Amino acid sequence: MSSKNASDAVLLNSVPAKSAKRLPMRLEYDASRTRSPWWSPILSIILALLLCAVFIAANGMSPVTVYDKMFRGAFGTSYGITETMVKAIPLLLCGLGIAVAYRISVWNIGAEGQLTVGAMAATAVTIYFPGLSSFWSIALMLVFGTAAGALWGLMTAIPRTHFGVNELITSLMLNYVALLALDYVVFGPWKDPKGFNFPGSPMFTAAQSLPVLGTTRLHIGLIFGLVAVAIYYLMIRFTRWGYELRLIGANPTAARYAGIHIKKHIMIVMLISGGLAGIAGMAEVSGVTHKLMQGISPGYGYTAIIVAWLAKLNPLGLIVTSVLFGGLIVGGYSVQTIGLPSSISEMLQGAILFFLIAGDMIHRFRIRRNA
């Protein structure tokens, strides 16, 4: 290469390249922002109502008329209010159980199966101990239902803590195991011989049924739920165990260095979570259906996931959201009189969950100024 060409190459290399034009702002993902603002659930509900209004209008009906019918059906009469509270009881108990597990980022989606085995265990008391007094029947049904749900939750915790199996998979699969076991007993050994060949256990006696309020279907399972929420609040806020749960949920690495046994806490919270769902099953079978039958739960365990998420694990929020979703279920039944299917309530539940998750994801992004 000639000296002239070499000097030209050096000159070209020394000229700074034209820098790319940079935007004044940038979008940045911040994984540390785990707590969304307090108004996020309210906005999610509003957006869900607006989205579902589009589908209702496309169906040729007025969204205002439909929502008014749902609200009046759930909260406009004393009957509607008591029915809403009846639906809120299993949602509150299952939602509380899920919230306890979510405190330490254990994703229990098996409340449906835990509720089912709790109902089955409570029914076993009526079949194998039929002559007990009212006090002992209810007490044993409560103990058996809680224990069955807790053991079902433990079956999710053991693979997670000892073998590293994701609890989402095991808890979901155990739901189907519980439903198949339910089908076996109501079609097989527990089938009522006087039930005209319908799958279901014999009807409970008055001594085996939960007391109700007056002539309504609202039973004392509501007291179970409110007491459980109060205990949850006190334990989380004022005990060392509650502090350790909050620390594990906020920073598991720091909790481990602080000497907290995380595996033990996972086992405990899954026992509690499953036990609460088991109580919901006992209350449902003893207070509402008064017999064990196929489809004892219309999906309370799955709806409770949205209840816990919408409440942001807050005790008071759990009460509010369980009543709200109980009202959605009852309101869904009422719109059938104007030509819409009751699944409108499921569409609303799904839309609320969608906007909740989307809001949490969007909240983790920050807009920053480039230097």
C-alpha positions in Angstrom: 0.0 0.0 0.0 1.3 3.4 -0.9 2.0 6.0 1.7 -0.8 8.2 0.3 -3.3 5.4 0.6 -2.2 4.5 4.1 -2.5 8.1 5.2 -6.0 8.3 3.7 -7.1 5.2 5.6 -5.8 6.6 8.9 -7.6 9.8 8.2 -10.9 8.0 7.5 -10.6 5.9 10.7 -9.9 8.9 12.8 -13.2 10.7 11.7 -15.8 10.0 14.4 -18.8 8.0 13.2 -22.1 9.9 13.2 -23.9 8.9 16.4 -27.4 7.5 16.3 -30.1 9.9 17.2 -31.3 9.1 20.8 -34.8 9.7 22.1 -35.1 12.0 25.1 -37.0 9.3 27.1 -36.7 5.5 27.5 -38.9 2.8 28.8 -37.3 0.7 31.6 -38.6 -2.5 33.3 -38.2 -2.3 37.1 -38.8 -5.8 38.7 -38.6 -4.3 42.2 -41.9 -2.5 41.8 -44.1 -5.3 43.1 -46.8 -3.2 44.8 -49.3 -1.6 42.4 -51.2 1.6 43.5 -54.3 1.3 45.7 -56.5 2.5 42.8 -55.4 -0.3 40.5 -58.2 -2.7 41.5 -60.9 0.0 41.1 -59.6 0.9 37.7 -59.5 -2.8 36.7 -63.2 -3.1 37.6 -64.2 0.0 35.6 -62.2 -1.1 32.6 -63.8 -4.6 32.8 -67.3 -3.1 32.9 -66.5 -1.0 29.9 -65.1 -3.9 27.9 -68.0 -6.2 28.7 -70.4 -3.3 27.8 -69.1 -3.5 24.3 -70.0 -7.2 24.0 -73.4 -6.6 25.6 -74.1 -3.8 23.2 -73.0 -6.0 20.3 -75.6 -8.5 21.5 -78.3 -6.0 20.9 -78.9 -5.1 24.6 -78.3 -2.0 26.7 -75.3 -2.3 29.0 -77.0 0.0 31.5 -80.1 -2.2 31.6 -78.0 -5.3 32.1 -75.8 -3.9 34.8 -78.8 -2.4 36.6 -80.5 -5.8 36.5 -77.4 -7.5 37.9 -77.1 -4.9 40.7 -80.8 -5.1 41.7 -80.7 -8.9 41.6 -77.7 -9.1 43.9 -78.2 -6.1 46.2 -81.7 -4.7 45.5 -83.7 -7.0 47.8 -83.2 -8.7 51.1 -83.3 -12.1 49.3 -80.7 -11.0 46.9 -78.4 -9.7 49.7 -78.7 -12.9 51.6 -78.0 -15.0 48.5 -75.0 -12.8 47.7 -73.7 -13.4 51.3 -74.2 -17.2 50.8 -72.1 -17.1 47.7 -69.5 -14.9 49.4 -68.8 -17.4 52.2 -66.8 -20.0 50.2 -65.2 -17.2 48.2 -64.0 -15.5 51.4 -62.7 -18.7 53.0 -60.9 -19.9 49.8 -59.7 -16.4 49.0 -58.2 -16.1 52.5 -56.5 -19.4 52.2 -55.0 -18.4 48.8 -53.9 -15.0 50.3 -52.0 -16.7 53.1 -50.1 -18.8 50.6 -49.5 -15.8 48.2 -47.9 -13.9 51.2 -44.7 -15.9 50.6 -45.2 -16.3 46.8 -46.6 -19.8 47.0 -49.0 -20.0 44.1 -51.8 -22.2 45.4 -54.4 -22.7 42.7 -55.8 -25.9 44.2 -58.5 -24.4 46.4 -61.1 -26.1 44.2 -59.8 -29.5 45.1 -59.2 -28.6 48.7 -62.8 -27.4 49.0 -64.0 -30.6 47.4 -62.1 -33.0 49.7 -63.3 -30.9 52.7 -66.9 -31.4 51.6 -66.3 -35.1 51.1 -64.7 -35.5 54.6 -67.6 -33.6 56.2 -70.0 -35.9 54.4 -68.2 -39.0 55.7 -69.1 -37.9 59.2 -72.8 -38.0 58.3 -72.5 -41.4 56.7 -70.3 -43.3 59.3 -71.5 -41.4 62.4 -75.2 -40.8 61.7 -76.5 -40.8 65.3 -74.5 -37.9 66.8 -76.0 -34.9 68.4 -76.1 -31.6 66.5 -73.1 -30.2 68.4 -70.9 -33.2 67.8 -71.9 -33.6 64.2 -71.1 -30.0 63.3 -67.8 -30.1 65.4 -66.6 -33.4 63.8 -67.6 -32.2 60.3 -65.6 -29.0 60.8 -62.6 -30.9 62.1 -62.7 -33.5 59.3 -63.3 -31.0 56.6 -60.4 -28.8 57.8 -58.0 -31.7 58.2 -58.9 -33.1 54.7 -58.3 -29.7 53.0 -55.1 -29.2 55.0 -53.7 -32.6 53.9 -54.6 -31.9 50.3 -52.7 -28.6 50.6 -49.7 -30.5 52.1 -49.7 -32.8 49.1 -48.8 -29.7 47.1 -46.2 -28.4 49.6 -44.1 -31.6 49.9 -43.2 -31.8 46.2 -42.3 -28.1 46.2 -40.1 -28.2 49.3 -38.4 -31.6 48.9 -38.2 -32.1 45.1 -38.5 -28.6 43.7 -41.8 -29.3 41.8 -43.7 -26.2 40.8 -46.8 -25.9 43.0 -48.8 -24.5 40.1 -48.7 -27.9 38.4 -49.3 -30.1 41.5 -52.1 -28.0 42.9 -53.9 -27.8 39.6 -53.6 -31.6 39.0 -54.9 -32.4 42.5 -58.1 -30.5 41.6 -58.9 -33.1 39.0 -58.0 -35.9 41.4 -60.4 -34.5 44.0 -63.2 -34.1 41.4 -62.7 -37.7 40.2 -62.8 -39.0 43.8 -66.1 -37.0 44.3 -67.6 -38.7 41.2 -66.6 -42.1 42.5 -68.3 -41.7 45.9 -71.5 -40.1 44.7 -71.9 -42.6 41.9 -70.7 -45.5 44.0 -70.5 -46.3 47.7 -72.2 -43.1 49.0 -75.0 -43.0 46.4 -78.4 -42.5 48.0 -80.5 -45.6 47.4 -83.6 -43.4 47.7 -82.3 -40.7 45.3 -84.1 -41.9 42.2 -80.8 -42.9 40.6 -79.4 -39.3 40.9 -75.7 -39.2 42.0 -75.5 -37.9 45.5 -75.3 -38.8 49.1 -78.4 -39.1 51.4 -79.8 -35.8 52.6 -78.4 -34.5 55.9 -80.5 -34.5 58.9 -81.3 -31.3 60.9 -78.6 -32.2 63.4 -76.0 -32.4 60.5 -76.9 -29.0 59.0 -75.5 -25.6 59.9 -77.9 -23.2 61.6 -79.3 -20.5 59.3 -80.5 -16.9 59.8 -84.3 -17.0 60.1 -86.0 -18.3 56.9 -83.0 -17.5 54.7 -80.2 -19.7 53.4 -77.5 -17.6 55.1 -75.8 -19.9 57.6 -73.2 -19.6 60.3 -70.4 -20.3 57.8 -70.3 -16.6 57.5 -69.0 -16.4 61.2 -66.3 -19.0 60.3 -65.1 -16.7 57.5 -65.2 -13.5 59.6 -63.4 -15.1 62.5 -60.7 -16.5 60.2 -60.2 -13.0 58.6 -59.8 -11.5 62.1 -57.2 -14.1 63.1 -55.4 -13.7 59.8 -55.1 -9.9 60.4 -53.9 -10.3 64.0 -51.3 -13.0 63.1 -49.9 -11.1 60.1 -49.7 -7.7 61.9 -48.8 -8.5 65.5 -46.9 -11.8 65.6 -43.3 -12.9 64.8 -44.7 -15.5 62.4 -46.5 -12.8 60.5 -43.4 -10.7 60.3 -41.5 -13.7 59.0 -44.1 -14.2 56.3 -43.9 -10.6 55.2 -40.2 -10.8 55.1 -40.2 -13.9 53.0 -42.7 -12.4 50.6 -40.6 -9.2 50.3 -37.1 -10.7 50.1 -36.7 -14.4 50.4 -32.9 -14.1 50.1 -32.7 -11.7 53.1 -35.1 -14.0 55.0 -32.8 -17.0 54.4 -29.8 -15.1 55.6 -31.8 -14.0 58.7 -32.1 -17.7 59.6 -35.8 -18.1 58.6 -36.7 -21.7 57.6 -38.5 -21.0 54.3 -39.4 -24.6 53.6 -41.1 -25.0 57.0 -43.1 -21.8 56.3 -44.2 -23.2 53.0 -45.5 -26.3 54.6 -47.3 -24.3 57.3 -49.0 -21.9 54.9 -50.2 -24.7 52.6 -51.7 -26.5 55.6 -53.5 -23.3 56.6 -54.5 -22.5 53.0 -55.9 -26.0 52.3 -57.6 -26.1 55.8 -59.5 -22.9 55.1 -60.7 -24.2 51.7 -61.7 -27.4 53.5 -63.8 -25.4 55.9 -65.5 -23.7 52.9 -66.3 -27.2 51.5 -67.8 -28.3 54.9 -69.9 -25.1 55.1 -71.1 -25.5 51.6 -72.2 -29.1 52.0 -73.7 -28.6 55.5 -75.1 -25.2 55.1 -76.3 -25.0 51.5 -76.7 -28.2 49.6 -77.3 -30.5 52.6 -75.9 -33.4 50.6 -72.8 -34.3 48.7 -73.4 -34.2 45.0 -71.6 -33.9 41.7 -70.6 -30.3 41.1 -70.7 -29.2 44.7 -68.7 -26.2 43.8 -69.4 -24.1 40.6 -65.8 -23.0 40.6 -65.5 -21.1 43.9 -61.8 -22.2 44.2 -60.9 -20.6 40.9 -62.9 -17.5 41.5 -61.2 -17.1 44.9 -57.9 -16.5 43.1 -59.3 -13.3 41.5 -60.8 -12.4 44.9 -57.4 -12.6 46.6 -55.6 -10.9 43.8 -58.2 -8.0 43.6 -58.0 -7.5 47.4 -54.2 -7.3 47.3 -54.1 -9.8 50.2 -55.7 -7.2 52.5 -58.0 -8.6 55.1 -60.7 -6.0 54.8 -60.3 -6.1 51.0 -61.0 -9.8 51.0 -64.4 -9.3 52.7 -65.3 -6.6 50.1 -64.1 -8.5 47.0 -65.8 -11.7 48.2 -69.1 -9.9 48.5 -68.6 -8.2 45.2 -68.0 -11.5 43.4 -70.8 -13.2 45.3 -73.0 -10.4 43.9 -71.6 -11.0 40.4 -72.7 -14.7 40.6 -76.2 -13.9 41.9 -76.5 -11.0 39.4 -75.5 -13.4 36.6 -78.5 -15.6 37.5 -80.9 -12.6 37.5 -80.0 -11.4 33.9 -81.4 -14.7 32.6 -84.8 -13.2 32.9 -84.0 -10.6 30.2 -82.4 -13.1 27.8 -78.8 -13.1 28.7 -76.9 -16.3 29.9 -75.6 -16.3 33.5 -72.1 -16.7 32.1 -72.0 -12.9 31.8 -70.7 -12.9 35.4 -67.8 -15.3 34.3 -67.0 -12.9 31.5 -66.8 -10.0 33.9 -64.6 -12.0 36.3 -62.2 -12.9 33.5 -62.1 -9.3 32.3 -61.3 -8.1 35.8 -58.5 -10.6 36.2 -57.1 -9.6 32.8 -56.9 -5.9 33.6 -55.5 -6.7 37.1 -52.6 -8.6 35.6 -52.1 -6.1 32.8 -52.1 -3.3 35.4 -49.5 -5.0 37.5 -47.3 -5.6 34.5 -47.6 -2.0 33.2 -46.9 -0.7 36.7 -43.4 -2.3 36.6 -42.3 -0.1 33.7 -40.8 3.3 34.3 -40.3 6.2 31.9 -36.8 7.6 32.5 -35.0 10.6 30.9 -31.9 9.8 28.9 -28.7 11.5 29.9 
